[in-house]
Amino acid sequence: MPYGTYDPIDLIARVERRIGGDTVTALVSMLGRLGTLDLDETDARGTQARKVLVMGASRVSVDKLRSITRKAGFDQDWFEYRLDYEKLDRRSIGCLRNSSYSAVIVGPMHHSVEGRGDASSAIQRMKNHPESYPPVIEARDSNGLKITNNSFKEALKELDELFAA
């Protein structure tokens, strides 16, 4: 066993007690995304460690997006939706830094969101720092960023490839 005499889940629980759960969760998430830690796709509690944020203005309702993900074979519990364009303007992308998200599917959002630093947009900030942010999948149609039925289906295909890798 590569983790010594401890089961990986037990080891994480022991470290959480010593240095704090938030720090360990961020570290485990980052190592998992970088591919340097294999916990058989489970988190510290032994459950499936997939969490996908869908953010950006959408032309499609959340119910329809859920239907598309279900038809594509994804677990509905993996997805969280933040589709209000106006609220995204004030929402910091800092909460995505070292987060437990496995990926972020993005649509249109304001370029000047809080936390973008010197990058031209929040999306570019996340792409420029893959060591700190989850992988970004852009929902695009022929005119650019747009969450539509088809662009979301295409984004889910990319997500499936990401998870298969």
GROMACS elastic network, one bead per residue, 0.5 to 0.9 nm:
[ bonds ]
;  ai    aj funct       b0    kb
    1     4     6  0.59188   500
    1     5     6  0.72136   500
    1     6     6  0.83481   500
    1     7     6  0.82163   500
    2     5     6  0.85771   500
    3     6     6  0.61331   500
    3     7     6  0.69484   500
    3     8     6  0.64335   500
    3    11     6  0.81442   500
    4     7     6  0.79981   500
    6     9     6  0.81124   500
    6    10     6  0.62406   500
    6    11     6  0.56861   500
    7    10     6  0.52056   500
    7    11     6  0.60999   500
    7    12     6  0.87236   500
    8    12     6  0.62031   500
    8    13     6  0.86506   500
    8    39     6  0.68815   500
    8    44     6  0.83332   500
    9    12     6  0.52052   500
    9    13     6  0.63037   500
    9    14     6  0.87418   500
    9    39     6  0.78908   500
    9    42     6  0.86288   500
    9    43     6  0.77586   500
    9    44     6  0.54485   500
    9    45     6  0.70503   500
    9    46     6  0.68172   500
   10    13     6  0.50839   500
   10    14     6  0.62173   500
   10    15     6  0.86999   500
   10    44     6  0.81839   500
   11    14     6  0.51238   500
   11    15     6  0.62396   500
   11    16     6  0.85698   500
   12    15     6  0.51253   500
   12    16     6  0.60175   500
   12    17     6  0.86743   500
   12    21     6  0.89946   500
   12    24     6  0.73511   500
   12    25     6  0.87876   500
   12    28     6  0.84439   500
   12    44     6  0.62087   500
   13    16     6  0.50459   500
   13    17     6  0.63981   500
   13    18     6  0.88691   500
   13    21     6  0.83076   500
   13    24     6  0.89628   500
   13    44     6  0.68526   500
   13    45     6  0.84168   500
   14    17     6  0.53019   500
   14    18     6  0.65826   500
   15    18     6  0.50359   500
   15    19     6  0.61392   500
   15    20     6  0.75281   500
   15    21     6  0.80947   500
   15    24     6  0.71797   500
   16    19     6  0.55289   500
   16    22     6  0.79608   500
   16    23     6  0.78082   500
   16    24     6  0.58696   500
   16    25     6  0.82139   500
   17    20     6  0.58300   500
   17    21     6  0.70296   500
   18    21     6  0.86468   500
   19    22     6  0.87465   500
   19    23     6  0.71060   500
   19    24     6  0.74465   500
   20    23     6  0.57846   500
   20    24     6  0.65537   500
   20    25     6  0.88072   500
   21    24     6  0.51725   500
   21    25     6  0.59424   500
   21    26     6  0.85551   500
   22    25     6  0.51088   500
   22    26     6  0.61845   500
   22    27     6  0.85656   500
   23    26     6  0.52852   500
   23    27     6  0.61791   500
   23    28     6  0.86179   500
   24    28     6  0.59372   500
   24    29     6  0.83369   500
   25    28     6  0.52065   500
   25    29     6  0.59924   500
   25    30     6  0.85246   500
   25    43     6  0.85431   500
   25    44     6  0.77559   500
   25    98     6  0.87828   500
   25    99     6  0.81232   500
   25   100     6  0.71946   500
   26    29     6  0.51307   500
   26    30     6  0.61255   500
   26    31     6  0.86128   500
   26    97     6  0.87916   500
   26    98     6  0.52680   500
   26    99     6  0.59132   500
   26   100     6  0.66116   500
   27    30     6  0.51621   500
   27    31     6  0.61039   500
   27    32     6  0.84350   500
   27    98     6  0.74649   500
   28    31     6  0.51576   500
   28    32     6  0.59473   500
   28    33     6  0.85604   500
   28    37     6  0.74451   500
   28    43     6  0.82027   500
   28    44     6  0.84160   500
   28   100     6  0.84718   500
   29    32     6  0.51250   500
   29    33     6  0.62173   500
   29    34     6  0.86546   500
   29    37     6  0.89430   500
   29    43     6  0.84517   500
   29    49     6  0.88228   500
   29    98     6  0.69791   500
   29    99     6  0.67928   500
   29   100     6  0.52822   500
   29   101     6  0.77723   500
   29   102     6  0.80402   500
   30    33     6  0.51826   500
   30    34     6  0.62118   500
   30    35     6  0.86431   500
   30    36     6  0.88688   500
   30    37     6  0.88960   500
   30    98     6  0.61029   500
   30    99     6  0.77930   500
   30   100     6  0.78775   500
   30   131     6  0.70475   500
   30   132     6  0.70434   500
   30   133     6  0.82108   500
   30   134     6  0.82646   500
   31    34     6  0.50584   500
   31    35     6  0.61563   500
   31    36     6  0.53045   500
   31    37     6  0.53570   500
   31    38     6  0.85126   500
   32    35     6  0.50872   500
   32    36     6  0.60904   500
   32    38     6  0.64490   500
   32    39     6  0.79334   500
   32    41     6  0.84890   500
   32   102     6  0.88297   500
   33    36     6  0.77680   500
   33    37     6  0.82091   500
   33   102     6  0.70082   500
   33   130     6  0.89766   500
   33   131     6  0.82325   500
   33   134     6  0.71985   500
   33   135     6  0.82303   500
   34    37     6  0.77057   500
   34   130     6  0.86647   500
   34   131     6  0.72177   500
   35    38     6  0.69657   500
   38    41     6  0.69285   500
   38    42     6  0.85975   500
   39    42     6  0.54973   500
   39    43     6  0.71854   500
   39    44     6  0.87189   500
   39    46     6  0.87945   500
   40    43     6  0.87873   500
   40    48     6  0.88425   500
   41    46     6  0.87358   500
   41    47     6  0.80885   500
   41    48     6  0.59554   500
   41    49     6  0.56193   500
   41    50     6  0.77627   500
   42    45     6  0.74944   500
   42    46     6  0.50915   500
   42    47     6  0.50082   500
   42    50     6  0.83075   500
   43    46     6  0.52533   500
   43    47     6  0.55559   500
   43    48     6  0.63294   500
   43    50     6  0.87028   500
   44    47     6  0.75294   500
   44    49     6  0.86668   500
   45    48     6  0.88732   500
   46    49     6  0.83421   500
   48    51     6  0.88370   500
   48    78     6  0.88637   500
   49    78     6  0.85162   500
   49   100     6  0.81616   500
   49   101     6  0.86269   500
   49   102     6  0.77583   500
   50    77     6  0.86724   500
   50    78     6  0.56119   500
   50    79     6  0.85457   500
   50   100     6  0.83004   500
   50   101     6  0.70251   500
   50   102     6  0.56370   500
   50   103     6  0.84242   500
   50   163     6  0.89924   500
   51    77     6  0.78210   500
   51    79     6  0.59917   500
   51    80     6  0.75977   500
   51   100     6  0.69420   500
   51   102     6  0.52378   500
   51   103     6  0.70017   500
   51   104     6  0.87647   500
   52    78     6  0.56674   500
   52    80     6  0.62377   500
   52    81     6  0.86096   500
   52   101     6  0.55785   500
   52   102     6  0.57271   500
   52   103     6  0.50561   500
   52   104     6  0.56236   500
   52   105     6  0.73299   500
   53    78     6  0.83505   500
   53    79     6  0.58812   500
   53    81     6  0.59781   500
   53    82     6  0.74600   500
   53   101     6  0.68057   500
   53   102     6  0.83221   500
   53   103     6  0.65900   500
   53   105     6  0.61765   500
   53   106     6  0.82073   500
   54    79     6  0.70986   500
   54    80     6  0.61164   500
   54    82     6  0.61249   500
   54    83     6  0.73842   500
   54   103     6  0.87304   500
   54   104     6  0.58428   500
   54   106     6  0.59335   500
   54   107     6  0.79289   500
   55    58     6  0.83362   500
   55    80     6  0.84422   500
   55    81     6  0.60373   500
   55    83     6  0.53247   500
   55    84     6  0.81721   500
   55    85     6  0.87248   500
   55    88     6  0.80991   500
   55   104     6  0.73369   500
   55   105     6  0.63264   500
   55   106     6  0.50360   500
   55   107     6  0.61720   500
   55   108     6  0.81949   500
   55   109     6  0.80767   500
   56    81     6  0.87558   500
   56    82     6  0.66275   500
   56    84     6  0.68723   500
   56    85     6  0.60821   500
   56    88     6  0.72332   500
   56   105     6  0.84051   500
   56   106     6  0.55759   500
   56   109     6  0.51383   500
   56   110     6  0.87382   500
   56   145     6  0.89918   500
   56   146     6  0.82331   500
   56   147     6  0.75942   500
   57    60     6  0.89278   500
   57    82     6  0.83205   500
   57    83     6  0.50217   500
   57    84     6  0.59215   500
   57    86     6  0.86819   500
   57    88     6  0.86691   500
   57   106     6  0.86950   500
   57   107     6  0.59439   500
   57   108     6  0.52607   500
   57   109     6  0.63225   500
   57   146     6  0.74030   500
   57   147     6  0.69407   500
   58    61     6  0.71441   500
   58    62     6  0.86170   500
   58    83     6  0.59360   500
   58    84     6  0.79586   500
   58    85     6  0.82687   500
   58   107     6  0.69727   500
   58   108     6  0.77327   500
   58   146     6  0.67975   500
   58   148     6  0.67712   500
   59   146     6  0.76178   500
   59   147     6  0.60224   500
   59   148     6  0.57205   500
   59   149     6  0.83491   500
   60    63     6  0.82696   500
   60    64     6  0.63520   500
   60    65     6  0.67066   500
   60   147     6  0.68508   500
   60   148     6  0.58656   500
   60   149     6  0.67546   500
   61    64     6  0.52414   500
   61    65     6  0.63250   500
   61    66     6  0.86546   500
   61    83     6  0.88909   500
   62    66     6  0.60839   500
   62    67     6  0.85481   500
   62    81     6  0.71994   500
   62    83     6  0.82356   500
   63    66     6  0.50888   500
   63    67     6  0.62427   500
   63    68     6  0.87516   500
   64    68     6  0.62408   500
   64    69     6  0.87033   500
   64   149     6  0.81448   500
   65    68     6  0.50452   500
   65    69     6  0.62522   500
   65    70     6  0.85798   500
   65   148     6  0.89726   500
   65   149     6  0.75347   500
   65   152     6  0.76715   500
   66    69     6  0.51351   500
   66    70     6  0.60959   500
   66    71     6  0.85956   500
   66    76     6  0.67597   500
   66    79     6  0.83241   500
   67    70     6  0.50940   500
   67    71     6  0.61578   500
   67    72     6  0.85552   500
   67    76     6  0.89937   500
   68    71     6  0.51685   500
   68    72     6  0.61443   500
   68    73     6  0.87481   500
   68    74     6  0.89698   500
   68   149     6  0.77225   500
   68   152     6  0.80466   500
   68   153     6  0.70106   500
   68   156     6  0.89460   500
   69    73     6  0.63820   500
   69    74     6  0.54156   500
   69    75     6  0.75734   500
   69    76     6  0.70215   500
   69    79     6  0.87463   500
   69   152     6  0.88258   500
   69   153     6  0.79473   500
   69   156     6  0.74430   500
   70    73     6  0.51436   500
   70    74     6  0.54434   500
   70    75     6  0.67608   500
   70    76     6  0.65886   500
   71    74     6  0.75610   500
   72   153     6  0.79288   500
   72   156     6  0.75935   500
   72   157     6  0.84910   500
   74    77     6  0.86876   500
   74    78     6  0.77151   500
   74    79     6  0.89366   500
   74   156     6  0.88382   500
   74   160     6  0.87996   500
   75    78     6  0.57232   500
   75    79     6  0.78407   500
   76    79     6  0.58574   500
   76    80     6  0.88351   500
   77    80     6  0.79185   500
   82    85     6  0.84364   500
   82    87     6  0.85378   500
   82    88     6  0.77684   500
   83    86     6  0.89604   500
   83    87     6  0.83940   500
   83    88     6  0.78648   500
   83   107     6  0.85796   500
   84    87     6  0.54990   500
   84    88     6  0.63900   500
   85    88     6  0.52497   500
   85    89     6  0.68537   500
   85   108     6  0.77515   500
   85   109     6  0.60813   500
   85   110     6  0.76145   500
   86    89     6  0.55053   500
   86    90     6  0.74957   500
   86   109     6  0.85273   500
   86   110     6  0.84378   500
   87    90     6  0.55984   500
   87    91     6  0.62387   500
   88    92     6  0.78272   500
   88   109     6  0.66015   500
   88   110     6  0.71354   500
   88   113     6  0.73038   500
   89    92     6  0.80980   500
   89   109     6  0.72451   500
   89   110     6  0.56668   500
   89   111     6  0.82572   500
   89   112     6  0.72834   500
   89   113     6  0.52943   500
   89   114     6  0.75806   500
   90   113     6  0.64092   500
   90   114     6  0.66194   500
   91    94     6  0.86187   500
   91    95     6  0.87333   500
   91   113     6  0.68269   500
   91   114     6  0.65509   500
   91   115     6  0.87846   500
   92    95     6  0.64424   500
   92    96     6  0.83866   500
   92   113     6  0.63836   500
   92   115     6  0.54748   500
   92   116     6  0.81839   500
   93    96     6  0.54484   500
   93    97     6  0.71436   500
   93   113     6  0.74029   500
   93   114     6  0.66046   500
   93   115     6  0.55243   500
   93   116     6  0.70645   500
   93   122     6  0.68434   500
   93   126     6  0.85345   500
   94    97     6  0.52495   500
   94    98     6  0.87491   500
   94   114     6  0.78117   500
   94   115     6  0.55786   500
   94   116     6  0.82347   500
   95    98     6  0.79545   500
   95    99     6  0.67979   500
   96    99     6  0.50096   500
   96   100     6  0.80540   500
   96   101     6  0.74705   500
   96   104     6  0.89951   500
   96   126     6  0.86756   500
   96   132     6  0.83221   500
   96   133     6  0.61714   500
   96   134     6  0.73701   500
   97   100     6  0.89238   500
   97   126     6  0.83480   500
   97   132     6  0.53390   500
   97   134     6  0.77258   500
   98   101     6  0.84021   500
   98   131     6  0.81834   500
   98   132     6  0.51315   500
   98   133     6  0.58253   500
   98   134     6  0.76060   500
   99   102     6  0.84708   500
   99   132     6  0.82312   500
   99   133     6  0.71889   500
   99   134     6  0.74176   500
  100   103     6  0.89618   500
  100   134     6  0.80947   500
  101   104     6  0.71424   500
  101   133     6  0.84983   500
  101   134     6  0.60714   500
  101   135     6  0.87263   500
  102   134     6  0.57912   500
  102   135     6  0.70488   500
  102   163     6  0.86551   500
  103   133     6  0.85771   500
  103   136     6  0.59803   500
  103   137     6  0.73416   500
  103   159     6  0.76411   500
  103   162     6  0.87036   500
  104   134     6  0.64555   500
  104   135     6  0.62208   500
  104   137     6  0.60826   500
  104   138     6  0.83333   500
  105   135     6  0.85903   500
  105   136     6  0.59982   500
  105   138     6  0.57341   500
  105   139     6  0.65227   500
  105   152     6  0.83865   500
  105   155     6  0.69590   500
  105   156     6  0.85056   500
  105   159     6  0.84547   500
  106   109     6  0.81605   500
  106   123     6  0.77115   500
  106   136     6  0.70359   500
  106   137     6  0.62121   500
  106   139     6  0.58278   500
  106   140     6  0.88363   500
  106   145     6  0.78587   500
  106   146     6  0.84718   500
  106   147     6  0.79152   500
  107   138     6  0.63074   500
  107   139     6  0.53944   500
  107   140     6  0.73021   500
  107   145     6  0.52201   500
  107   146     6  0.51458   500
  107   147     6  0.54141   500
  108   111     6  0.89188   500
  108   139     6  0.85536   500
  108   144     6  0.85831   500
  108   145     6  0.53378   500
  108   146     6  0.58378   500
  108   147     6  0.76203   500
  109   112     6  0.88235   500
  109   113     6  0.83373   500
  109   121     6  0.89467   500
  109   122     6  0.84492   500
  109   123     6  0.89777   500
  109   145     6  0.88233   500
  110   113     6  0.61090   500
  110   121     6  0.77876   500
  110   122     6  0.82212   500
  111   116     6  0.83974   500
  111   120     6  0.68418   500
  111   122     6  0.63523   500
  111   123     6  0.83258   500
  112   115     6  0.86395   500
  112   116     6  0.70978   500
  112   120     6  0.78089   500
  112   121     6  0.62282   500
  112   122     6  0.73629   500
  113   116     6  0.61783   500
  113   121     6  0.73659   500
  113   122     6  0.64056   500
  114   117     6  0.79053   500
  114   122     6  0.81999   500
  115   122     6  0.74150   500
  115   125     6  0.85221   500
  116   119     6  0.57438   500
  116   120     6  0.74929   500
  116   121     6  0.60370   500
  116   123     6  0.82658   500
  116   124     6  0.80949   500
  116   125     6  0.56136   500
  116   126     6  0.82861   500
  117   120     6  0.83306   500
  117   121     6  0.85589   500
  117   122     6  0.84083   500
  117   125     6  0.72369   500
  118   121     6  0.84869   500
  118   125     6  0.78549   500
  119   122     6  0.71114   500
  119   123     6  0.85505   500
  119   124     6  0.59569   500
  119   125     6  0.51769   500
  119   126     6  0.89765   500
  119   128     6  0.80938   500
  120   123     6  0.83609   500
  120   124     6  0.63575   500
  120   125     6  0.74477   500
  121   124     6  0.51665   500
  121   125     6  0.62191   500
  121   126     6  0.87858   500
  122   125     6  0.50060   500
  122   126     6  0.63500   500
  122   127     6  0.86857   500
  123   126     6  0.52566   500
  123   127     6  0.62429   500
  123   128     6  0.85871   500
  123   136     6  0.74150   500
  123   138     6  0.86235   500
  124   128     6  0.59207   500
  124   129     6  0.85903   500
  125   128     6  0.51503   500
  125   129     6  0.63829   500
  125   130     6  0.89845   500
  125   133     6  0.87395   500
  126   129     6  0.53291   500
  126   130     6  0.63437   500
  126   132     6  0.77105   500
  126   133     6  0.54821   500
  126   134     6  0.74337   500
  126   135     6  0.77473   500
  126   136     6  0.70764   500
  127   130     6  0.57599   500
  127   133     6  0.76843   500
  127   134     6  0.86945   500
  127   135     6  0.73687   500
  127   136     6  0.66593   500
  128   131     6  0.88318   500
  128   133     6  0.89509   500
  129   132     6  0.55878   500
  129   133     6  0.62186   500
  130   133     6  0.51264   500
  130   134     6  0.65034   500
  130   135     6  0.66244   500
  130   136     6  0.87793   500
  131   134     6  0.79538   500
  133   136     6  0.82719   500
  135   162     6  0.86438   500
  137   155     6  0.62495   500
  137   156     6  0.87242   500
  137   158     6  0.71619   500
  137   159     6  0.73413   500
  138   145     6  0.67961   500
  138   146     6  0.85157   500
  138   147     6  0.88818   500
  138   151     6  0.85735   500
  138   152     6  0.88915   500
  138   155     6  0.66988   500
  139   144     6  0.83157   500
  139   145     6  0.57638   500
  139   146     6  0.58062   500
  139   147     6  0.55275   500
  139   148     6  0.78662   500
  139   150     6  0.88389   500
  139   151     6  0.50820   500
  139   152     6  0.57300   500
  139   153     6  0.86410   500
  139   154     6  0.73694   500
  139   155     6  0.55721   500
  140   143     6  0.74003   500
  140   144     6  0.51447   500
  140   146     6  0.51844   500
  140   147     6  0.68714   500
  140   148     6  0.82500   500
  140   150     6  0.87961   500
  140   151     6  0.53465   500
  140   152     6  0.80231   500
  140   154     6  0.84022   500
  140   155     6  0.81197   500
  141   144     6  0.54347   500
  141   145     6  0.64662   500
  141   146     6  0.61646   500
  141   147     6  0.80779   500
  141   148     6  0.78412   500
  141   150     6  0.77622   500
  141   151     6  0.56966   500
  142   145     6  0.85823   500
  143   146     6  0.79037   500
  145   151     6  0.86988   500
  146   151     6  0.70122   500
  146   152     6  0.86242   500
  147   150     6  0.80586   500
  147   151     6  0.58366   500
  147   152     6  0.58484   500
  148   151     6  0.51800   500
  148   152     6  0.58485   500
  148   153     6  0.83872   500
  149   152     6  0.53759   500
  149   153     6  0.62565   500
  149   154     6  0.88084   500
  150   153     6  0.50581   500
  150   154     6  0.62403   500
  150   155     6  0.85929   500
  151   154     6  0.50739   500
  151   155     6  0.61271   500
  151   156     6  0.86374   500
  152   156     6  0.61708   500
  152   157     6  0.86840   500
  153   156     6  0.50709   500
  153   157     6  0.64218   500
  153   158     6  0.89006   500
  154   157     6  0.50527   500
  154   158     6  0.65219   500
  154   159     6  0.86810   500
  155   158     6  0.50946   500
  155   159     6  0.61755   500
  155   160     6  0.86383   500
  156   160     6  0.60478   500
  156   161     6  0.85631   500
  157   160     6  0.50564   500
  157   161     6  0.63426   500
  157   162     6  0.86562   500
  158   161     6  0.50503   500
  158   162     6  0.61415   500
  158   163     6  0.86731   500
  159   163     6  0.61872   500
  159   164     6  0.85066   500
  160   163     6  0.51768   500
  160   164     6  0.60850   500
  160   165     6  0.86960   500
  161   165     6  0.62222   500
  162   165     6  0.53454   500
